Each structure stands twice: as C-alpha cells, then as structure tokens.
Amino acid sequence: MELTDAVMTKVAEEYGLDIGGHCAALDVELLALAGRAAGLLAGVVVHPLVPADARDDSFLVAVYLDPKVAAVSFPVHVREVNPPHRTSVPNALRYILGRIGQIADQVVAEHDRWSGRGRR
C-alpha cells in the first residue's frame, strides 16, 4: 500500500492525531499498530525494549513470515525512525512508517539470505 495523503489521514485517525498539526516524534509501537489497522505493515510488529537508561528508547521490528516464524531486527533506536525535524503530521507519519517498512524489508531480505529461502 502506498503512503498517500488519504492513507496518512486514516493512520492519523487510528492513532488519534490532528492531521493539521505538527510533530517531531511519535510513539513508534502505537504508530505501527495504527499503520497495520490502516492496511500498512502487514505482519510487522514493533516490540519496545526495556530501556537501559532514560535516553534509551530502542525497539525491535519483527516480521511474521507465517504464524510460526518471525524474523527480527537488531535493536533500533527511535531516533533512527523519527523525522530529523518537526514537520506536519502527514509527513511525520509517512517518514516513520516508511522507515519501519524499510527496516522490515531489510529483516526479510536478511532472513531470506541466511535461510536460503526465496521470499518476496
């Protein structure tokens, strides 16, 4: 599914954001849930890690390849997926969901490479 303005509006509604606002960071786990509810990130789940300190906001991206198999990323820090500066809500959503999607694609590619499976 493409990250169009209509899809971003649907994600914002799922997430409970004012589409006319601005933001620099969002809760990545909740945003991934809202993205899935809007038809994005199929099979992708974000798992927050227990923070080592107050500045450690890391998470894992899991891609469920089937009900019994998941491929998981290395820890990702939230600053790796949040926009580099304050922007409109649709642009922030597009940026974050796009980055999570890129990480998920990398996870699947690595899984395929190491498992010898040809997926996607």
Phi, psi and omega in degrees: 000138182280149181272062182281169177300322179296318178293320180295325176296318179296317178296316179300319178295317177299320184281337181089031181258149172280116184297340180272359183273188178230153177200163179241340183207150179221161176290111187296320181296313180293323179295321177297321177297315179296321178298316178296320179296334180269003177096011178255163172057044179303128178078002183260130178230136176260126180246111179292147177262155176292124184293136176286329175207180185295340182262357183266100179246068184258159180209168174247148173252118178253137176242116180276109183281331170201176186303338183249358184230127174232140172255138188234142179283168165289165178304137179241131177273144184304329180292344177284344181242342179283151180300150182291344179207167179299135183211179179293156180303312179301319179292322177295315178299314180300317181295309184294312180296323177297317179295316178298319177298320178296316179297317178299318178297321178295320179299314180295317180298318178294319178300313180299318182296316183281332181270345182079010180270143176261096181239140179068000000 
